[in-house]
């Protein structure tokens, strides 16, 4: 996949992630009513995978370039640290926020599958 196609696909994935999160929030209104903890966890999950996808793009660029392998390694480890810290923060708020965080993290997978199926 060339760079231009990846950029187009990335923006489609971001769009579908937003649609997914809005649908999850709308569904949660019927289940929980409005709960700020669920909304916070969902937003944290979507933001974490958005930063993850952007960082992963930079990791791949650095690894392919071969000149900044140390930066690729640090970014790669930072991605895992990001997921751990945001997950722990949601856990400290409430278990509902942690569950919503997990649902938000799955947004990347759902958006990627939708984009792939629509393109394929």
C-alpha distances in whole Angstrom, upper triangle without the diagonal:
4,7,8,6,6,10,11,10,12,15,15,15,18,20,20,21,24,25,25,27,29,30,31,33,35,35,37,39,41,41,42,43,41,41,40,39,36,35,34,33,30,29,29,27,24,25,24,21,20,21,19,16,16,18,15,13,15,16,13,13,17,16,14,16,19,22,22,22,25,23,20,23,25,22,21,25,25,23,25,28,27,27,30,32,31,32,35,36,35,37,40,40,41,39,38,36,34,34,32,30,29,28,26,24,23,22,19,19,20,18,15,16,18,14,13,16,16,13,14
4,6,6,6,9,10,11,12,15,16,16,18,20,21,22,25,26,26,28,30,31,32,34,36,37,38,41,42,43,43,44,42,42,40,40,37,36,35,34,31,30,30,28,25,25,25,22,20,21,20,16,16,18,16,12,15,16,13,12,16,16,13,15,18,20,21,21,24,22,20,23,25,22,22,25,26,23,26,29,28,28,31,33,32,33,36,37,36,39,41,41,42,41,40,37,36,36,34,32,31,30,28,26,25,24,20,21,22,20,17,19,20,16,16,19,18,15,16
4,6,5,6,9,10,10,13,14,15,16,19,20,21,23,24,25,27,29,30,31,33,35,36,37,39,41,41,42,42,41,40,38,38,36,34,33,32,29,28,28,26,23,23,23,20,18,18,18,14,13,15,14,10,12,14,12,10,14,15,13,14,17,19,19,20,23,20,18,21,23,20,20,24,23,22,25,27,25,26,30,31,30,31,34,34,34,37,39,39,40,39,38,36,34,34,32,30,29,29,26,24,25,23,19,21,22,19,17,20,20,17,17,20,19,16,18
4,5,5,6,9,10,11,13,14,16,17,19,20,22,23,24,26,28,29,30,32,34,35,36,38,40,41,41,42,40,40,38,38,36,33,33,32,29,28,28,27,24,23,24,21,18,19,19,16,15,17,16,13,15,17,15,14,17,19,17,17,21,22,23,24,26,23,21,25,26,23,23,27,26,24,27,29,27,28,31,32,31,32,36,36,35,38,40,40,41,40,39,36,35,35,33,31,30,29,27,25,25,23,20,21,22,19,17,19,19,16,16,19,18,15,17
4,5,5,6,8,10,11,12,14,15,17,18,20,21,22,24,26,27,28,30,32,33,34,36,38,39,40,40,38,38,37,37,34,32,32,31,28,27,27,25,22,23,23,20,18,19,19,15,15,18,16,13,16,18,15,15,19,19,17,19,22,24,24,25,27,25,22,25,26,23,23,27,26,24,26,29,27,27,31,32,30,32,35,35,34,37,39,39,40,39,37,35,34,33,31,29,28,27,25,24,23,21,18,19,19,16,14,16,16,12,12,16,14,11,14
4,5,5,6,9,10,10,12,14,15,16,18,20,20,22,24,25,26,28,30,31,32,34,36,37,37,38,36,36,34,34,31,30,29,28,25,24,24,22,19,19,20,16,15,16,15,11,11,14,12,9,13,14,12,12,16,17,15,17,20,22,22,22,24,21,19,22,23,20,19,23,22,20,23,25,23,23,27,28,27,28,31,32,31,34,36,36,36,35,34,32,31,30,28,26,25,25,22,20,20,18,15,16,17,14,12,15,15,12,12,15,15,12,15
4,5,5,6,9,10,11,12,14,15,17,19,20,21,23,25,26,27,29,30,31,33,36,36,37,37,35,35,33,32,30,28,28,27,24,23,23,22,18,18,19,16,13,15,15,11,10,14,13,10,12,15,14,13,17,18,17,18,21,23,22,23,25,22,20,23,23,20,20,23,22,20,23,25,23,23,27,28,26,28,31,31,30,33,35,35,36,35,34,31,30,30,28,26,25,25,22,20,21,18,15,17,18,15,13,16,16,13,14,17,16,14,17
4,5,5,6,9,10,11,13,14,16,17,18,20,22,23,25,26,27,29,30,32,34,35,36,36,34,34,33,33,30,28,28,28,25,23,24,22,19,19,20,17,15,17,17,14,13,17,16,13,16,19,17,17,20,22,20,22,25,26,26,26,28,25,23,26,27,23,23,26,25,23,26,28,25,25,29,30,28,29,33,32,31,34,37,36,36,36,34,31,31,30,28,26,26,25,22,21,21,18,15,17,17,13,12,15,14,11,12,15,13,11,15
4,5,5,6,9,10,11,12,14,15,16,18,20,21,22,24,26,27,28,30,32,33,34,34,32,32,31,31,28,26,27,26,22,21,22,20,17,18,18,15,13,16,15,12,13,16,14,12,16,18,16,17,20,21,20,22,25,27,26,26,28,25,22,25,25,22,21,25,24,21,23,26,23,23,27,28,26,27,30,30,29,32,35,34,34,33,31,29,28,28,25,24,23,22,19,18,17,15,12,13,14,10,9,11,11,7,9,12,11,9,12
4,5,5,6,9,10,10,13,14,15,16,19,20,21,23,24,26,27,29,31,31,32,32,30,30,29,28,26,24,24,23,20,18,19,17,14,14,15,12,10,12,12,8,9,12,12,10,13,15,14,15,18,19,19,21,23,25,23,24,25,22,20,22,23,19,19,22,21,18,20,23,20,20,24,24,22,24,27,27,26,29,31,31,31,31,29,26,26,25,23,21,21,20,17,16,16,13,10,12,13,10,9,12,12,9,11,14,14,13,15
4,5,5,6,9,10,11,12,14,15,17,19,20,21,23,24,26,27,30,30,31,31,29,29,27,27,25,23,23,22,19,18,19,18,14,14,16,13,11,13,14,11,11,15,15,13,16,18,18,18,21,23,22,24,26,28,26,27,28,25,23,25,25,21,22,24,23,20,23,24,22,22,25,26,23,25,28,28,27,30,32,31,31,31,29,26,26,26,23,21,22,20,17,17,17,14,12,14,14,10,11,14,13,10,13,16,14,14,17
4,5,5,6,9,10,11,12,14,15,16,18,20,21,22,24,26,28,29,30,30,28,28,27,27,25,23,23,23,19,18,20,18,14,16,17,14,12,15,16,13,14,17,17,15,18,21,20,20,24,25,24,26,29,30,29,29,30,27,25,27,27,24,23,26,25,22,24,26,23,23,26,27,24,25,29,29,27,30,32,31,32,31,28,26,26,25,22,21,21,19,17,17,16,13,11,13,12,8,9,11,9,7,10,12,10,11,14
4,5,5,6,9,10,10,12,14,15,16,18,20,21,22,24,26,27,27,28,26,26,25,25,22,20,21,20,17,16,17,15,11,13,14,11,9,13,13,10,12,15,14,14,17,19,18,19,22,23,23,25,27,29,27,27,28,25,23,25,25,21,21,23,22,19,21,23,20,19,23,24,21,22,26,25,24,27,29,28,28,27,25,23,23,22,19,18,18,16,13,13,12,9,7,9,9,5,6,9,8,6,9,12,11,12,14
4,6,5,6,9,10,11,13,14,15,17,18,20,21,23,25,26,26,26,24,24,23,23,20,18,18,18,15,13,14,13,9,10,12,10,7,11,12,10,11,14,14,14,17,19,19,20,22,24,24,26,28,29,27,27,28,25,23,25,24,20,20,23,21,18,20,22,19,18,22,22,19,21,24,23,22,25,27,26,27,26,24,22,22,21,18,17,17,15,12,12,13,9,8,11,11,7,9,12,11,10,13,15,15,15,18
4,5,5,6,9,10,11,13,14,16,17,19,20,22,24,25,25,25,23,24,23,23,21,18,19,19,15,14,16,15,11,13,15,13,11,14,16,13,14,18,18,17,20,22,22,23,26,27,27,29,32,33,31,31,32,29,27,29,28,24,24,26,24,21,24,25,22,21,25,25,22,23,27,26,24,27,29,28,28,27,25,23,23,22,19,18,19,16,14,15,14,11,10,13,11,8,11,13,11,10,14,15,13,15,18
4,5,5,6,8,10,10,12,14,15,16,18,20,22,22,24,24,23,23,22,22,19,17,19,18,14,14,16,14,11,13,15,13,12,15,16,14,16,19,19,18,22,23,23,24,27,28,28,30,32,34,32,32,33,30,27,29,29,25,24,26,25,21,23,25,22,21,24,25,22,22,26,25,23,26,28,27,27,26,23,21,22,20,17,17,17,14,12,13,12,8,9,10,8,5,8,10,8,8,11,12,12,13,16
4,5,5,6,9,10,10,12,14,15,16,18,20,21,22,22,20,20,19,19,16,14,15,14,11,11,13,10,7,10,12,9,9,13,13,12,14,17,17,17,20,22,22,23,26,27,27,29,31,33,30,30,30,28,25,27,26,22,22,24,22,18,20,22,18,17,20,21,18,18,22,21,19,22,25,23,23,22,20,18,18,17,14,13,13,11,8,10,9,5,6,9,8,5,9,11,10,10,13,15,15,16,19
4,5,5,6,9,10,11,12,14,15,17,19,20,20,20,18,19,18,18,15,13,14,14,11,10,12,11,8,10,13,12,10,14,15,14,16,19,19,20,22,24,24,26,28,29,30,32,34,35,33,32,33,29,28,29,28,24,24,26,24,21,22,23,20,19,22,22,19,20,23,22,20,23,25,23,23,23,20,18,19,18,14,14,15,13,10,12,12,8,10,13,11,9,12,14,13,13,17,18,17,19,21
4,5,5,6,9,10,11,12,14,16,17,19,20,19,18,19,19,19,16,14,16,16,12,12,15,14,11,14,16,15,14,17,18,17,19,22,22,22,25,27,27,28,31,32,32,34,36,38,36,35,36,33,31,32,31,28,27,29,27,24,25,26,23,22,25,25,22,22,25,24,22,25,27,25,25,24,21,19,20,19,15,16,16,13,11,14,13,9,11,13,10,9,13,14,11,12,16,16,15,18,20
4,5,5,6,9,10,11,12,14,16,17,18,18,17,18,18,18,14,13,15,14,10,11,14,12,9,13,15,13,13,17,17,16,19,21,21,22,25,26,26,28,31,31,32,34,36,37,35,34,35,32,30,31,30,27,26,27,26,22,23,25,21,19,22,23,20,19,23,22,20,22,25,23,22,21,18,17,17,15,12,13,13,10,9,11,10,6,9,11,8,7,11,12,10,12,15,16,15,18,20
4,5,5,6,9,10,10,12,15,15,16,16,14,14,14,14,11,9,11,11,7,8,11,9,7,11,13,12,12,16,17,16,18,21,21,22,25,26,27,29,31,32,33,35,36,38,35,34,34,31,29,30,29,26,25,26,24,21,22,23,20,18,21,21,17,17,20,19,16,19,22,20,19,18,15,14,15,13,10,11,12,9,7,10,10,7,10,12,10,10,14,15,14,16,19,19,19,21,24
4,5,5,6,9,10,11,13,14,15,14,13,14,14,15,12,10,13,13,9,10,14,13,11,14,16,16,15,19,20,20,21,24,25,25,28,29,30,32,34,35,36,38,39,41,38,38,38,35,33,34,33,29,29,30,28,25,26,26,23,21,24,24,20,20,23,22,19,22,24,21,21,20,17,16,17,16,12,14,15,12,10,14,14,11,14,16,13,13,16,17,16,17,20,21,20,23,25
4,5,5,6,9,10,11,13,14,14,14,15,16,16,13,12,15,15,11,13,16,14,13,16,18,17,18,21,22,21,23,26,26,27,30,31,31,33,35,36,37,39,41,42,40,39,39,37,34,35,34,31,30,31,29,26,27,28,25,23,25,26,22,21,25,23,20,23,25,23,22,20,17,17,18,16,13,15,15,11,11,14,13,11,14,15,12,12,16,16,14,17,20,19,19,22,24
4,5,5,6,9,10,10,12,12,12,12,13,14,10,9,12,11,8,11,14,12,11,15,16,16,17,20,20,21,23,25,25,27,29,30,31,33,35,35,37,39,40,42,39,38,38,35,33,34,33,30,29,29,28,24,24,26,23,20,22,23,19,18,21,20,17,19,22,19,18,17,13,13,14,12,9,11,12,8,9,12,11,10,13,14,12,13,17,17,16,18,21,21,21,24,25
4,5,5,6,9,10,10,10,9,10,10,11,8,7,10,11,8,10,13,13,12,15,17,17,18,21,22,22,24,26,27,28,30,32,33,34,36,37,38,40,42,43,40,40,39,36,35,35,34,31,30,30,28,25,26,26,23,21,23,23,19,19,21,20,16,19,21,18,17,16,13,12,14,13,9,12,13,10,10,14,14,12,16,17,15,16,19,20,19,21,24,24,24,27,29
4,5,5,7,9,10,9,9,11,13,14,11,10,14,14,12,13,17,16,15,18,21,20,21,24,25,25,27,29,30,31,33,35,35,37,39,40,41,43,45,46,43,43,43,40,38,38,37,34,33,34,32,29,29,30,27,25,27,27,23,22,25,23,20,22,24,21,20,19,16,16,18,16,13,16,17,13,13,17,17,15,18,19,17,17,21,21,19,22,25,24,24,27,29
4,5,5,7,9,9,10,12,14,15,11,11,15,15,12,15,18,17,16,20,21,21,22,25,25,26,28,30,30,32,34,35,36,38,40,40,42,44,45,47,44,43,43,40,38,39,38,35,34,34,32,29,29,30,27,24,26,27,23,22,24,23,20,22,24,21,19,18,14,15,17,14,12,15,15,12,13,17,16,15,18,19,16,17,21,21,19,22,25,24,24,27,29
4,5,5,6,7,7,8,11,11,8,9,12,12,11,13,16,15,16,19,20,20,22,24,25,26,28,30,30,32,34,35,36,38,40,40,42,44,45,47,44,43,42,40,38,38,37,34,33,33,31,28,28,28,25,23,24,24,21,20,22,21,17,18,20,18,16,15,11,12,14,12,10,13,14,11,13,16,16,15,19,20,18,19,22,22,21,24,27,26,27,30,31
4,6,6,4,5,8,11,12,10,10,14,14,13,15,18,18,18,21,23,23,24,27,28,28,30,32,33,34,37,38,39,41,42,43,45,47,48,49,46,45,45,42,40,41,39,36,36,36,34,31,31,31,28,26,27,27,23,22,24,23,19,21,22,19,17,17,13,14,17,15,13,16,17,15,16,19,19,18,22,23,21,22,25,25,24,27,29,29,29,32,34
4,6,6,9,11,14,15,13,13,17,17,16,18,21,20,21,24,25,25,27,29,30,31,33,35,35,37,39,40,41,43,45,45,47,49,50,52,49,48,47,45,43,43,42,39,38,38,36,33,33,33,31,28,29,29,26,25,27,25,22,23,25,22,19,19,15,17,19,16,15,18,19,16,18,21,20,20,23,24,21,23,26,26,25,28,30,29,29,33,34
4,6,9,10,13,14,11,13,16,16,15,18,20,19,20,23,24,25,26,29,29,30,33,34,34,36,39,39,40,43,44,45,46,48,49,51,48,47,46,44,42,42,40,38,37,36,35,32,31,32,29,26,27,27,24,22,24,23,20,20,22,19,17,15,12,14,16,14,13,17,17,15,17,20,19,19,23,23,21,23,26,26,25,28,30,29,30,33,34
4,6,7,10,11,9,11,14,14,14,17,18,19,20,22,23,24,26,28,29,30,32,34,34,36,38,39,40,42,44,44,46,48,49,50,47,46,45,43,41,41,39,37,36,35,34,31,30,30,28,25,26,26,22,21,22,21,17,18,20,16,14,13,10,12,15,13,12,16,17,15,17,20,20,20,24,24,23,24,28,28,27,30,32,32,32,35,37
4,6,10,11,10,11,14,15,15,17,19,20,20,23,24,25,26,29,30,31,33,34,35,37,39,40,41,43,45,46,47,49,51,51,48,48,47,44,43,42,41,38,38,37,35,33,32,32,29,27,28,27,24,23,24,22,19,20,21,18,16,16,13,14,17,16,14,17,19,17,18,22,22,21,25,26,24,25,29,29,28,30,33,33,33,36,37
4,6,9,8,8,11,13,13,14,17,18,18,20,22,24,24,26,28,29,30,32,33,35,37,38,39,41,43,44,45,47,48,49,46,45,44,41,40,40,38,36,36,35,33,30,30,30,27,25,26,25,22,21,22,20,17,19,20,16,15,16,12,13,16,15,13,16,18,16,17,20,21,20,24,25,24,24,28,29,27,30,33,32,32,35,37
4,5,6,7,9,10,11,13,14,16,17,19,20,22,23,25,26,28,29,30,32,34,35,36,38,40,41,42,44,45,47,47,44,43,42,39,38,38,36,33,33,33,30,28,28,27,24,22,23,22,19,18,19,17,14,15,16,12,11,12,9,9,13,13,11,14,16,15,15,19,20,19,23,24,23,24,28,28,28,30,33,33,33,36,38
4,5,5,6,9,10,10,12,14,15,16,18,20,21,22,24,26,27,28,30,32,33,34,36,37,38,40,42,43,44,45,41,41,39,37,36,36,33,31,31,30,28,26,26,25,22,20,21,19,16,16,17,14,12,14,14,10,11,12,10,9,12,13,11,13,16,15,14,18,19,19,22,24,23,24,27,28,28,30,32,33,33,35,38
4,5,5,6,9,10,10,12,14,15,16,19,20,21,22,24,26,27,28,30,32,32,34,36,37,38,40,42,42,43,40,39,37,35,34,33,31,29,29,28,25,23,23,22,19,18,18,17,13,13,14,11,8,10,11,7,7,9,6,5,9,10,8,10,13,13,13,16,18,18,21,23,22,23,26,27,27,29,32,32,33,35,37
4,5,5,6,9,10,11,12,14,15,17,18,20,21,23,24,26,27,29,30,31,33,35,36,37,39,41,41,42,39,38,37,34,33,33,31,29,28,27,25,23,22,22,19,17,18,17,14,13,15,13,9,11,13,10,9,9,6,5,8,8,5,8,11,10,10,13,15,15,18,20,19,20,23,24,24,26,28,29,30,32,34
4,6,5,6,9,10,11,12,14,16,16,18,20,21,23,24,26,27,29,30,32,33,35,36,38,39,40,41,38,37,36,33,32,32,30,28,27,27,25,22,22,22,19,17,19,18,14,14,16,14,11,14,15,12,12,13,9,8,11,11,7,9,12,11,10,13,15,14,17,19,18,19,22,23,23,25,27,28,28,31,33
4,5,5,6,9,10,10,12,14,15,16,18,20,21,22,24,26,27,28,30,32,33,34,36,37,38,39,35,35,33,31,30,30,28,25,25,25,22,20,20,19,16,15,16,14,11,12,13,10,8,11,12,9,10,12,10,6,9,11,8,8,12,12,10,13,15,15,17,20,20,20,23,24,24,26,28,30,30,32,34
4,5,5,6,9,10,10,12,14,15,16,18,20,21,22,24,26,26,28,30,31,32,34,36,37,37,34,33,32,29,28,28,26,23,23,22,20,18,17,17,14,12,13,13,9,9,11,9,6,9,11,9,9,9,8,4,6,7,5,4,8,9,7,10,12,12,15,17,17,18,21,22,23,24,26,28,28,30,32
4,5,5,6,9,10,11,12,14,15,17,19,20,21,23,25,25,27,29,30,31,33,35,36,37,34,33,32,29,28,28,26,23,23,23,21,18,18,18,15,13,15,15,11,11,14,12,10,13,15,13,13,12,10,7,9,8,5,5,8,7,5,8,10,9,12,14,14,15,18,19,19,21,23,24,25,27,29
4,5,5,6,8,10,10,12,14,15,17,18,20,21,23,24,26,27,29,30,32,33,34,35,32,31,31,28,26,27,25,22,22,22,19,17,18,18,14,13,15,14,11,12,14,12,11,14,16,14,14,15,13,10,11,12,8,7,11,10,7,9,12,11,13,16,16,15,18,20,20,21,24,25,25,27,29
4,6,5,6,9,10,10,12,14,15,16,18,20,21,22,24,26,27,28,30,31,32,33,29,29,28,25,24,24,22,19,19,19,16,14,15,14,11,10,12,11,7,8,11,9,8,12,13,12,13,14,13,9,9,11,9,6,9,10,7,8,12,11,13,16,16,16,19,21,21,22,24,26,27,28,30
4,5,5,6,9,10,10,12,14,15,16,18,20,20,22,24,25,26,28,30,31,32,29,28,27,24,23,23,21,18,18,18,16,13,13,14,11,9,11,11,8,8,12,11,9,12,15,14,14,14,13,10,9,10,7,4,6,7,4,5,8,8,9,12,13,13,15,18,18,19,21,23,24,25,27
4,5,5,6,9,10,11,12,14,15,17,19,20,21,23,24,25,27,29,30,31,28,28,27,24,23,23,22,19,18,19,17,14,15,16,12,11,14,14,11,12,15,14,13,16,18,17,18,17,15,13,13,13,10,8,9,9,5,6,8,7,8,11,12,11,13,16,16,17,19,21,21,23,25
4,6,5,6,8,10,11,12,14,16,17,18,20,21,23,24,26,27,28,29,26,26,25,22,21,21,20,16,17,17,15,12,14,14,10,10,13,13,10,12,15,13,13,16,18,17,18,18,17,14,14,15,12,10,12,12,8,9,12,10,10,14,15,14,15,19,19,19,21,24,24,25,27
4,5,5,6,9,10,10,12,14,15,16,18,20,21,22,24,25,26,27,24,23,22,20,18,18,17,14,14,14,11,9,10,11,7,7,10,10,7,9,12,12,12,15,17,17,18,18,17,14,13,14,12,9,10,12,9,7,11,10,10,13,15,14,15,18,19,19,21,24,25,25,27
4,5,5,6,8,10,10,12,14,15,16,18,20,20,22,24,25,26,23,22,22,20,18,18,17,14,13,14,13,9,11,12,9,8,12,13,11,12,15,15,15,17,20,20,20,20,19,16,15,15,13,10,11,11,8,6,9,8,6,10,12,11,12,15,16,16,18,20,21,21,23
4,5,5,6,9,10,11,13,14,16,17,19,20,21,23,25,25,23,22,22,19,18,19,18,14,14,16,14,11,13,14,11,11,15,15,13,15,18,17,17,20,22,21,23,22,21,18,17,18,16,13,14,14,10,9,11,10,8,12,13,11,12,16,16,15,18,20,21,21,23
4,6,5,6,8,10,11,12,14,15,16,18,20,21,22,23,20,20,19,16,15,16,14,11,12,13,10,8,11,12,9,10,13,13,12,14,17,16,17,20,21,21,23,23,22,19,18,19,17,14,15,16,13,11,14,13,11,14,16,15,15,19,20,19,20,23,24,24,26
4,5,5,6,9,10,10,12,14,15,16,18,20,21,22,19,18,18,15,13,14,13,9,9,11,9,6,9,11,8,9,12,13,12,14,17,17,17,20,22,22,23,23,22,19,18,19,17,14,14,15,13,10,12,12,10,12,15,14,14,17,19,18,19,22,23,23,24
4,5,5,6,9,10,11,12,14,15,16,18,20,21,19,18,19,16,14,15,15,11,11,14,12,9,12,14,12,12,16,17,15,17,20,20,20,23,25,25,26,25,25,22,20,21,19,16,16,17,14,11,13,12,9,11,14,12,11,15,16,15,16,19,20,19,21
4,5,5,7,9,10,11,13,14,16,17,19,19,17,17,17,14,12,15,14,10,11,14,12,10,13,15,13,14,17,18,17,19,22,21,22,25,26,26,28,28,27,24,23,24,22,19,19,19,16,14,16,15,12,15,17,15,14,18,19,17,18,22,22,21,23
4,5,5,6,9,10,10,12,14,15,16,17,14,14,14,11,9,11,10,7,8,10,9,7,11,12,11,12,15,16,16,18,20,21,21,24,25,26,28,27,27,24,23,24,22,19,19,20,18,15,17,17,14,16,19,18,16,20,22,20,21,24,25,24,26
4,5,5,6,9,10,10,12,14,15,17,14,13,14,12,9,11,11,8,7,11,10,8,11,13,12,13,16,18,17,19,22,22,23,25,27,28,29,28,28,25,23,24,23,20,19,20,18,15,16,16,13,15,18,16,14,18,20,18,18,22,23,22,23
4,5,5,6,9,10,11,12,14,16,14,14,15,12,10,13,13,10,10,14,13,11,15,17,16,17,20,21,20,22,25,25,26,28,30,31,32,31,31,28,26,27,25,22,22,23,20,17,19,18,14,16,19,17,15,18,20,17,18,22,22,20,22
4,5,5,6,9,10,10,12,13,11,11,12,9,7,11,11,8,9,13,12,11,15,16,15,17,20,21,21,23,25,25,26,29,30,31,33,32,32,29,28,29,27,24,24,25,22,20,21,21,17,19,22,20,18,22,24,21,22,25,26,24,26
4,5,5,6,9,10,11,12,9,9,10,8,5,8,9,6,6,10,11,10,13,15,15,16,19,20,20,22,24,25,26,28,30,31,32,32,32,29,27,28,27,24,24,25,22,19,21,21,18,19,22,21,19,22,24,22,22,26,27,25,26
4,5,5,6,8,10,12,11,10,12,11,7,10,12,10,9,13,14,13,16,18,18,19,21,23,23,25,27,28,29,31,33,34,35,34,34,31,29,30,29,26,25,26,24,21,22,21,18,19,22,20,18,21,23,21,20,24,25,23,24
4,6,5,6,9,10,9,10,12,10,8,12,13,11,12,16,16,15,18,20,20,21,24,25,25,27,29,30,31,33,35,36,37,37,36,33,32,33,31,28,28,29,26,23,24,24,20,22,24,22,20,23,25,22,22,26,26,24,25
4,6,5,6,7,6,6,9,7,5,9,11,10,11,14,14,15,18,19,19,21,23,24,25,27,29,30,31,33,35,36,37,37,37,34,32,33,32,29,29,30,28,25,26,26,22,24,27,25,23,26,28,26,25,29,30,28,29
4,5,5,8,7,6,9,9,6,9,11,11,10,14,15,15,17,19,20,21,24,25,26,27,29,31,32,33,35,37,38,37,38,35,33,34,33,29,29,30,28,25,26,26,22,23,27,25,23,25,28,26,25,28,30,27,28
4,5,8,9,9,12,12,10,12,15,14,14,17,19,18,21,23,23,24,27,28,29,30,32,34,35,36,38,39,41,40,40,37,35,36,35,32,31,32,30,27,27,27,23,24,27,26,23,25,28,25,24,28,29,26,26
4,6,7,8,12,11,10,13,15,15,15,18,19,20,22,24,24,26,28,29,30,32,34,35,36,38,40,41,42,42,42,39,37,38,37,34,33,34,32,29,30,30,26,27,30,28,26,28,30,28,27,31,31,28,29
4,6,6,9,10,9,11,14,14,15,17,19,20,22,23,24,26,28,29,30,32,34,35,36,38,39,41,42,42,42,39,37,38,38,34,34,35,33,30,31,31,27,28,32,30,27,30,32,30,29,33,34,31,32
4,6,9,9,10,12,14,14,16,18,19,20,23,24,24,27,28,29,31,32,34,35,37,38,40,41,43,43,43,40,38,40,39,35,35,37,34,31,33,33,29,31,34,32,30,33,35,32,32,35,36,34,35
4,5,5,6,9,10,11,12,15,15,17,19,20,21,23,25,26,27,29,30,31,33,35,36,38,39,39,40,37,35,36,36,32,32,34,31,28,30,30,27,29,32,30,28,31,33,31,31,35,35,33,34
4,5,5,6,9,10,10,12,14,15,17,18,20,22,23,24,26,27,29,30,32,33,35,36,38,38,39,36,33,35,34,31,30,32,30,27,29,29,26,27,30,29,27,30,32,30,30,34,35,33,33
4,5,5,6,9,10,11,12,14,16,16,18,20,21,22,24,26,27,28,30,31,32,34,36,36,37,34,32,34,34,30,30,32,30,27,29,29,26,28,31,30,28,31,34,32,32,35,37,35,36
4,5,5,6,8,10,10,12,15,15,16,19,20,20,22,24,25,26,28,30,31,32,34,34,35,32,30,32,31,28,28,30,27,24,27,27,24,26,29,28,26,29,31,30,30,33,34,33,34
4,6,5,6,9,10,11,13,14,15,17,19,20,21,23,24,26,27,29,30,32,33,33,34,31,29,30,30,26,26,28,25,22,24,24,21,23,26,25,23,26,28,27,26,30,31,30,31
4,5,5,6,8,10,11,12,14,16,17,18,20,22,23,24,26,27,29,31,32,32,33,30,28,29,29,25,25,27,25,22,24,25,22,23,27,26,24,27,30,28,28,32,33,32,32
4,5,5,6,9,10,10,12,14,15,16,18,20,21,22,24,25,26,28,30,30,31,28,26,28,28,24,24,27,24,21,24,25,22,24,27,27,25,28,31,29,29,33,34,33,34
4,5,5,6,9,10,10,13,14,15,16,18,20,21,22,24,25,27,29,28,29,26,24,26,25,22,22,24,21,19,21,21,19,21,24,23,22,25,27,26,26,30,31,30,31
4,5,5,7,9,10,11,13,15,16,17,19,20,22,23,25,27,28,27,28,25,23,24,24,21,20,22,20,17,19,20,17,19,22,22,20,23,26,24,24,28,29,28,29
4,5,5,6,9,10,11,12,14,16,17,18,20,21,23,25,26,26,27,24,22,24,24,20,20,22,21,18,20,21,19,20,24,24,23,25,28,27,27,30,32,31,32
4,5,5,6,9,10,10,12,14,15,16,18,20,21,22,24,24,25,22,20,22,22,18,19,21,19,16,19,20,18,20,23,23,22,25,27,27,27,30,32,31,32
4,5,5,6,9,10,11,12,14,15,17,18,20,22,23,22,23,20,18,20,19,16,16,18,16,13,16,16,14,16,20,19,18,21,24,23,24,27,28,28,29
4,5,5,6,9,10,11,12,14,15,16,18,20,21,21,22,19,16,18,18,15,14,17,16,13,15,17,15,17,20,20,20,22,25,25,25,28,30,29,30
4,5,5,6,8,10,10,12,14,15,16,18,20,20,21,18,16,19,19,15,16,19,17,14,18,19,18,20,23,23,23,25,28,27,28,31,32,32,34
4,5,5,6,8,10,11,12,14,15,17,19,19,19,16,14,17,16,13,14,16,14,12,15,16,15,18,20,20,21,23,25,25,26,29,30,30,32
4,6,5,6,8,10,11,12,14,16,17,16,17,14,12,14,14,10,10,13,12,9,12,14,13,15,18,18,19,21,23,23,24,27,29,29,30
4,6,5,6,9,10,10,12,14,15,15,17,14,11,14,15,11,12,15,14,12,15,17,17,18,21,22,22,24,27,27,28,30,32,33,33
4,5,5,6,9,10,10,13,14,15,17,13,12,15,15,12,13,16,15,13,17,18,18,20,23,23,24,26,28,29,30,32,34,34,36
4,5,5,6,9,10,11,13,13,14,10,9,12,12,8,11,13,12,11,14,15,16,18,20,21,22,24,26,26,28,30,31,32,33
4,5,5,6,9,10,11,10,12,9,6,9,10,7,8,12,11,10,13,15,16,17,19,21,22,24,25,26,28,29,31,32,33
4,5,5,6,9,10,10,13,10,8,12,13,10,12,15,15,14,17,19,20,21,23,24,25,27,29,30,31,33,35,36,37
4,5,5,6,9,11,12,9,8,12,12,10,13,15,14,14,18,19,20,22,24,24,26,28,29,30,32,34,35,36,38
4,5,5,6,7,8,5,5,9,9,7,10,12,12,12,15,17,18,20,21,22,24,26,27,28,30,32,33,34,36
4,5,5,6,8,7,5,9,10,9,11,14,14,14,17,19,21,22,23,25,26,28,29,31,32,34,35,37,38
4,6,8,10,9,8,12,13,12,14,17,17,17,20,22,24,25,26,28,29,31,32,34,35,37,38,40,41
4,7,8,7,8,11,11,11,14,16,16,17,20,21,23,25,25,27,29,30,31,33,35,36,37,39,40
4,5,5,7,9,10,11,13,14,15,17,19,20,23,24,25,26,28,30,30,32,34,35,36,38,40
4,5,5,6,9,10,11,12,14,15,17,19,21,22,22,25,27,27,28,31,32,33,34,37,38
4,5,5,6,8,10,11,12,14,15,17,20,21,21,23,25,26,26,29,30,31,32,35,36
4,5,5,6,9,10,10,12,14,15,18,19,20,21,23,25,25,27,29,30,31,33,35
4,5,5,6,9,10,10,13,14,17,18,18,20,22,23,25,26,28,29,31,32,33
4,5,5,6,9,10,11,13,16,16,16,19,21,21,22,25,26,27,28,30,31
4,5,5,6,9,10,11,14,15,15,16,19,20,20,23,24,25,26,29,30
4,5,5,6,9,10,12,14,14,16,18,19,20,22,24,25,26,28,29
4,5,5,6,9,11,11,12,15,16,17,19,20,22,23,25,26,27
4,5,5,7,10,10,10,12,15,15,16,18,20,21,22,24,25
4,5,5,8,10,10,11,13,15,15,17,19,20,21,23,25
4,5,6,8,9,11,12,14,15,16,18,20,21,22,24
4,5,5,6,9,10,11,12,14,15,17,18,20,21
4,5,5,6,8,10,10,12,14,15,16,18,20
4,6,5,6,9,10,10,12,14,15,16,18
4,5,5,6,9,10,10,12,14,15,16
4,5,5,6,9,10,11,12,14,15
4,5,5,6,9,10,11,12,14
4,5,5,6,9,10,10,12
4,5,5,6,8,10,10
4,5,5,6,9,10
4,6,5,6,8
4,6,5,6
4,5,5
4,6
4
